[in-house]
Amino acid sequence: MVIATPKRIKQIRFGLISPKEFRKMSVTRIITADTYDDDGFPIEMGLMDTRLGVIDPGLRCKTCGGRAGECPGHFGHIELVAPVMHVGFAKLIRKILRATCRNCGALLLDPNQKKETVEKIRTLKKMGQSIEDVVNDVFKEARKAGKCQYCNEEQKEIKFEKPTTFVEDGHKLMPTDIRSRLEKMTDEDIEVIGMDSRNARPEWIILTVLAVPPVTMRPSITLESGQRSEDDLTHKLVDIIRINQRFQENREAGAPQLIIEDLWELLQYHITTFIDNAVSGVPPARHRSGRPLKTLSQRLKGKEGRFRGSLSGKRVNFSARTVISPDPNLGMHEVGVPLAIAKELTITLYVTPRNINEVKEYVRRGPDNHPGANYIVRADGRRLRITDKNGAELADLVELGWKVDRQMKDGDVVLFNRQPSLHRMSIMSHEVKVLPHKTFRLNPAVCPPYNADFDGDEMNMHVPQTEDARAEAKILMNIRENIISPRFGGPIIGGIHDHISGLFLLTNSKDKINKDDALELLAKSEIWELPEPAGKQDGEPYWNGKQIFSQILPKGLDLEFKAEICEQCDNCKGVDCEHDAYVVIKDGVLEKGSIDEKAVGAFKSVIIDKLIKEFNTAAACKFIDDSTRLSIRGIMRSGF
């Protein structure tokens, strides 16, 4: 196989391929619709000719000498008996025909207009701007002309009938008529309509040669029965070659014009559906089963096409995807991972003197006793599957330098992502918390950066495989370091929905909370001490909601602000607000006001913003975790 010298790409120029270039890049002309002979070998000058590339392991490409997998494939070509229109350019052909003279092919503008337009187009191209508006104006202006000022020919109305039929003055224009008109256009006129005469002449839109894609692009499939099943493109090319041959035979035999035109239309149909099998007004080509063929356009377009499906789409190992559920008892930095996923996804450990005993224990536990290990990789690279039966035996064999794929466990760093990934905080790192059941669990406070909710959303988890990747994830992508949004400079992580409602109900109410209830509210935040009681009732001490909330605030926090419930009175009474809408926090104690969205809500939280900027992210994270747990217990206690 000849390997060419590497070259640096200087520029990419887009254009149309001329018939001459089609023939030049082709390695063979295709003249027969048959694919394989009786012995199962590709037929020469057929659609599976070995010069077009090979897909069978035992064959070599006759063009480059490469085997299957090495040969990239090579184009062939079909010489069309008569020109055929390219369906993708039908609208452009209509514009050009209406803007040019039916006799001399000149663009129907005066020389001064042409000169001005060329200068405009060249200026816009130099500035890297679109010439679309200028070109559209050219077509509109030229279409208005009733007579050609260059040859005095009267112009006639051209009607376009989808997909590829043009009618002028009641007479159908054949592709040969259209091509001969387009050939008459001068290079100057071609530049005025925004095309490049060197790379895209208008007559090249009318096909006289059809490129045959390489075999590697349309491989055969061998069925269980031993029969070969050909690709949809190959089926379509077989139809094109057969009709092309029938057309030639009938024309050479002097068949009536009606039959010739029918065959020409049939050739046009097959080439149209080869290019695009979903053109409006054209019945799609189908298999015998009734399934529409997947031809060139269908392979490029849409979600499953080459661009979105193959180039933009990614498939990776060490990842998992499932539905997400809320769990306010998790820390904001944690993600609850189903046990089934934790057993399947692994992290590679290198066996060292420091961890050999720990690694052996994972191997002994095997794949079924979490956290265990699934595979061992020996020093020679051989991979061994661990089972319940061989776990103890393999554990004794483990040596320094071996690798062991252990299962995920609590504390492992993973990347968590929700699509669409619209900003950098659509993917952040969390710590694993292995839990039962089958959904990822997420603290509701971290929903805003992911734009997640719990109505069936799914999220992706990726497990970094190297120490470098884990370090980057932990330091750069840690959710605790991404509370502040780069978009608006405020906290994007914070209270939502019940989180806010619970804290508001707790701090706005005049309820008297007894000791047992107060300790229960704070238990999940691991706060076991209570402040001095607000008073006594029937000899028993009681506390209010503001005191309970104050227990999760750090000492030294001082804040004053108007709450979201502020009624914007003409004369603000500040600390004496009768609506309890003026919040005062002194040395970590909520003295006045109600806690609502302005205090703890995502995007708005004054408290979280202050904690990050004057304390640290650890204090902000602890407050978010504690406030989430407190609010859920608060709302459970009081309801709505």
N, C-alpha and C positions, 0 to 999 in steps of 0.2 A: 504494500500500500504506500503510495507516494504522499509524504507529508510536506505541505507547502511551507515556505518561510513565513513566520508571523509578520503581519503588517499592522500599522496603526491606522485606524479609521480617521480620515480627515473631515469628511462631511457626508451627509446622507441627502440624496436628491430623490424626491418622489416624482413619479411620472407614469406614463403608459408604456407597455412593452410593444415595440413595433413587430410586424410579421418577420422582418429580417432577424431581429434579436431572438424571437421565438425559435426560429430554425437554427440559429447559432448556438443557443444554450441547450438545444435538444441533442440527445445522443443517438436517437433513431426515429425514423418515421414509423408510425403505427398504421398498419394496413389491414390487419385481421382482427375480428372480434373474438376469436378463440383465445383461451388462456393457457391451458395445459394439453399436451398430447396424451395418447393412450397410456404411455408409461409414467405419466405424472410429472413430466419435465416441462418447463415453460417454453412456449412456442416463440420462435424468432419473429420479430416485428409484430408480436401480439402484445396484449395489455400487461402480461407478466414477464416480458422479455428480460433476461438477466442483465442486459445493459442498463435497465432502469433501476437496478438495485436488487438485492436478494433478501428473503426472509427465512428461507430454509437453511438449517444449520450446515448441511453438507455442501452447499453451493458457494461459489465465489462470484462476485460482481465482475462482469466482462469489461466494465469501464474503468474501475479503480482497483480491482483485484481484492477488495475487502470482503470479509465474511459477514454473515448476518450479525448485526450489532456494531460492526466497524464501518460498514458502508452507509453513508448518509442518504443515499438515493439520488437518482438523476432523472431529469425531465425528458420526456419524449414529445412528439407532436403529431397532430392529425391535420392533413391538408384538406380543407373544406372545399367541396365542389363549387359552392356558391357562397358569397359573403353572408354573414349572419350578424344581427345586431346584439350588442352587449346590453342586457336588460338593466344593468346597474346605471347605465348612462343615458337611458331613454329621455329623461327630462332635460338633460344637457343638450341632446341632439335637437329636441323640440325648440329650445331657446336659440340654438345656432341657426337652424333652418329658417326661423322667423326673422332673424336679424341679418341674414345674408341674401344676396341676389340669386334668384333661381336660374339665371343664365350664366353670369360671369363669376359668381361665388364671392363677390366683393362684400365687405361689411357695409351696411347701408348708413354710413355716417360721412360727413364731409371731411376732407383731409385735415382741416384745422382742429376739429373735434377729436380726431384720432390722435393727432400729435399731443394735444393737451392731456388726453387720457393716458397715453403712454408715459408722459412725464409724471403724472399723478401716481400711477402704479409703481414706477421705479422709485419714487420718493418714499412711498409707503413701505415698499419692500426693504429699502435701506434702513428705515426706522423700525423694522420688525413688526409692522402693524398689518391688520387684515385688509385685503383689497376687495372683499366681497361686496361691499356697498357700491363701490365705483363700478365694478363689473355688472352688477344688477342694473345700475343706471344706464350703462351702455346698451344692454339688451332691450330695456324699455324704450330708449330713444330710437334705436335702430328699427324697432318693430313698427314705429309710426309711419315710416317711409312707404309711400304707395308706388313709387317708381324708382328704379336704380339710376342715380345721377352719373354713373360711369358708362352704362350701356343702354340706358333708356328702356329697359325691360319692365313691363308692368308686373308688379308683384301680386301673387294670389294668396288667399288665406289657407293656412295649413292647419288641419285638425289632427289632434292626437287622440287615438283610441288605445287605452291601456291594454296590454303592457307595452307592445312594440309596433303598433300600426300607425302609419302616418298617411293622411289623405289630403291631396292638394287638388282643389277644384274638381272634386268627384273622382279623381284618379288616385289609386293606391300607389304610394312610393315604395318601390322595392329597395332592399339594402344596397343593391348595385347603384341605383339612382342616387341614393343618399351619399354613398361613398364617393361617387364621381363629383358631386357638388362640394363635399368637404375637401376633396383633393385640390380644388381650384383656389382655396383660401391662401392668401400670401402670408409670409412670416410676420409681416407688420400687423396684419389684421388679427392674426392668432395672438399676438402679444396684447392687443387692445382688449380681447375678451378674457384676458387673465391666464392664458395658457402659454406653454413654452414650446416653441416649434422644434427644438432639439430633443426634448424629452417627452413631449405629449402632443403629437399632431392630432387634430380632430378625427381624421379618417381612420386612425388606429382603433377608434371605438367600434368600428364595424369590423368584425373578426373575419379574417380569411384563413388564419391558422389557429388551431386550438391546442394549448399546452396540455400534455398528459402528465398528471402528477406522478412522482416516483412511487414505486411499489411499497416502499417503507411507510408511505403516508396512507396507504389503503391495503393493509395486509390481509391475506386470506386466513380463514379460521378453519382448522380441521376438526370436524365434529366427532363424537364418540363412535359413530357408525363408520368412520373412515372417510366420509365424503368431505369435500372442501366447500366452505361457504364463503362467497366473495363479498367484499366490502360494498357498501351502497354506491360509492363513487365508481367502482369498477362496473357495477350493473348499469349505471347511467352511461358510462363510456361505451359499453357494448351496444346500447341502443343508438348512440350517436354514430358509431362506425357503421352499423348495419344500415341505417337510414341514409348515411352519406354514400354508401356503396350503391344502394337502390336508386338514389337520386342520379348518380353518375351513369348507371346502366340505362335508366329510362331516358335520360337526356341524349345519350349516344345513340339509342335506338330510335330517336325521333318521336318520343311519346307526345300526346296532345298537351297543349299549354296548361290545361286545367289540372292534369295529373302532376305536371312539373311543379305548379304552384302549390298543390297540396303537399307534395313531398318537401318542398322548400319550407312551408309552414311547420311541417312536422319536425324538420331539422331544427328550426328556430325554437320550437317547443322544448325539444330535448336539451338543447344548449342552455335555454333559459332556466329549466329546472335543474340542470347540472350546476349552474351558478347560484341560483336561489330557488329553493323548492317551496317558498311561501309567498310568491308574488300574487298580489290581489288580482283577481280576474283570470288566473291560470289554474286549472285543476292540478293539484300536486301529484307528482309521480309516486306510485305506491308499489310495495311488495305484493306478492300473491296473497299474503295474509291480510292485506289492507292497511298495513302500517306505512305512513309516508316516509320516503327515503330521506336520510340526513345528508344533504349535499353541502357544497362549499360554505355558503352563508350561514347555514345552521351550525356549522362547526366553529364559526367565529363569534356568532352573536350570543347574547343572553348569559344567564348565570352559569350554565354548564359549558359555555364556549371556551375557545382558546385563551381569550384575554382575561376574563373574570375567573373562569374555572381552572385553567392551567397555569397562566402566568402570575395572576394576582393571588390565586388561591394557594394555600399551603397545607401540607399534611405532614405532621411531625410525630415522632415517638415520644414516650414519657409525658403524655398529656392525658387529661380526662375531661369529660363534659357531662354535666347532669343538671337537673332543675335545682334552683336555689330556694331555701326556706329561711325565715327569720329566726334568730336565737339571741335575745338580748342578754343572755347569761355569758355569752362568749365575749372576750376582750375585743376591742375594735381592731386589734392587730392579728386576730386569729381567724382561721377558717375551719369550719367543721367538715371533715372529710369522711365519707362512708367507709366502713371497715373493708368492704369488698374492693374499693379502689386502693386503699392503703396496702392491701395484700398484693395487689397486682403491680403497682408502680414501685420501682426500686431506685436505690441510690448506691452507687459503686463505692465500696470501701477498699482501700489498699491495705493489705495486711502488714503491720509494722510491729516492732517489739512492744510498743505502748498499747496497742489495741488487740493483739492476737487473742487474748483470752475472751474479750468481749465478742470478737468476730466468731470465734468457735461456738460461743453460746447461741448466737443467731443461727448458725448452721445446724446446731443440734435441734433447735426449735422447729426448723423446717418451714415449708410454705404455709402450713395450716395453723400454726400457733403463733399468732401475732404478738410482738414483732419478731419475725423470723427472717429467713433468707431464701431466695428462689434459685440462685445460680452461683456456681463457683467457676472462676476462670483461672486455669493453671498457668504457670510461668511460660509454658510452650504455646499458650493461646487457646488451648482446648477448653470448650465450655461444657460444664457438667450440670445437669438438672438435679436439684435437691428434692428428695421425696421423704415422706415419713419413714420409709424403710431404710434409706441409706444415709439419713442425716447424721446419726451418731458416728457412723463409719467415716464419712467425709470430713467431719469435724476433727477427727484425729489426724487426718492427712494434711490439713491446712498448714501451709508453710509461709514464711516471710516472702513478700513479693507477689503472692497470689492476690487475686481480686475476688471480692464477694459482693453480690448484689443483694443488699438487705432491703427489707420492706420499709415503707415510710412509717415514721412514728411521730409522736407528739414533739413539737419544737422544730421540725424540719422546715426549711425555708422553701416556699413555692411561689410561683407567679400566678396571680388571679386576674382574669380578663373577662370583660363583657363586650360583645360586639353589638353595634358598630363601635370600633375604637376611634373615637373622634378627637380625643386629646390625650396627653401623655398619662393622665390619671385614669385612663380606661384600662390600664394594666399596672398593677402594683404588687409588691410582695407581702405575703402574710405568713404566719406561723401555723403549722398543722396542729389540729386537735382532732384525733381520731374518735369518731362517734358511731353509734349504730344507725340503722336505717339507710336510705338510698339517696338522700339529697345533700348537696353542699349546704352548710349552715353559715349564716352571715349576720353580723351585728347590724341592725337596721340603720344605725348612725352612719355607716359607710356606704349607704346606697347612693347618695347624691353624686359623688364623682363617677360612679359607674352608670348612673342614670338607670339604676335597677329598681324593680319592684317585684312583688311576690305573686304575680298572677300567671305564673308559668314560665317566667324567664329562665333561660339556661346560661350557665357561665363555664368558662374553660379554665383549667388548672394545668400549669406546666411545671415540671420538676427539674430544676437546674442540675446538671450532671457533674460539674467540676467545681473545685473549691473557688476558682476565680469567679465563676458565674454566680455561685452562692454569695460570695462576698459583695459583688456588685449589686445583687438583688437586695441584700440586707442593708447595704449602706445607701445606695442611690434610689432604690425603688420602694423602700420601706414605707408602708402606709402612714406610720407615725411621723415621718418627715415630710409628708405631703398633705398636711391638714390645710395649709394656706394655699389657695388657688393662685396660679400665676396669671390667671385671666383678670381678676379684680382685686387681688391682694387681701382678701378676707377668707375666713374659714369656710371651706366647702364641705367639711365633715361636721355633722352636728345633729341636733334633734330633728325628728320628723314625726308628724302625725301624733300617735299616742304618747310618744316621748314628751312632746311639748304639752299635750293635754294633761298628762299625769302630774307634771311639775306645776302647772298652773292651778289645777284643782287642789294640790297639796298646799301651795303657798298663798292662795287667794282665799281659802276657806277659814272660817273661825272655829273649826273643829278643835276639840280638846282631845289630845292623843295620850292614852295611858302608857305606862312603862313597857308593857309587853308588846303593844302595837308599835311603839317607837323603836324598840330593839329589833323587831321583825323587819321593819322598813329598812333599817340600816345593815341588817345581817349580811346580805349579799355583797355589800361594799366592804365587809370585814371591819366595820366600825362598832366597837363594843362599849364605847363610853358615851354618856349623854351629858348635855350641859345642865346648868341649874334649871329646875322646873320653872315654867311660866306662872304656875300657881298651884293651888290645891282645890280639889272638889271632893266633898264627902271624906275629907282627910287623906285622900290619895293624890299624889303629885300628877300633874299633866304637862304636856308640851304642845306647842303649836307647830304648824307645817314649816314656818320660816326657820324655827330652831332646828328642825330635822334637816332641812336643806342646807343650813349653814355648816352642818357637820361634814359635808363633802367639799366645802370650799377650803383652799389652803390659807393658812395664816399669812397676813401681810397683804391680802388682796383688798384694794380700795376702789370703789366704782360708784358713779352716780349717772343715771340715764333715765330717759322716759321710756316706759314699756310700750309694746305694740298696742296695748289696749288704751293708751292715752287718747282722750277725746279732743285733744287740741283746743282746750279752753282758751278764751280770749285773755284771761288773766290766770296764768299758771301759778298754782299754789305750792309747787315744788314738793317738799317733804310732807306738807300737810294735805296732799291730794286726797280728796274724798273717794276717788275711784281706786285707790291703792295702785296707781299707775306710775308713780315716781319711785324708781328703785335706788336704794341706798345700801351699799355694802361697805362696812368698815372693818378692817383687820380680819377679813374672812367671815364676817357675821352679817347675815341679811337682816337689816334693821327695818327697812320699809320697802313696800312695793311687791308686785306679783311677778313671778318668773314666767315668761312667755316666749314667743318666737324670737323677739329682739334679744333676749338674754341667752338662750341656748340653741336656737334654731340654726340649721345649716344655711349658709350664705349670709346670715345676719348676726350670729352670736357675738355679742359684745364681750361676754365673759371668756369664751374660748380665745378670742382675738387677744385679749389682755393677758391671759395666761401664757400664750405662746411668746408674745413680744416682751413681757416683763418677767416671766418666770422661765419656763422651758417647755419643750414639747412633751416631756414626760409628765409634767403637771397637767398639761392640757389633755393628754390621753387618759390619765387617771380620772380627771373630772368627767370626761365623756363616758368612760366605762361606769363610773359610780352613778352619774346622773341617769344613765339608761336604766340601770338596775333599780334605782330608787323610783323613777317615774313609773315603771311597769308595776312595781308593788303598790305605788300610790294609787294608780288607776284601778288596780285589782281591789283595793280596799274600799274605794268610794264609788266606783262605777261612774256612769254618766248621769 
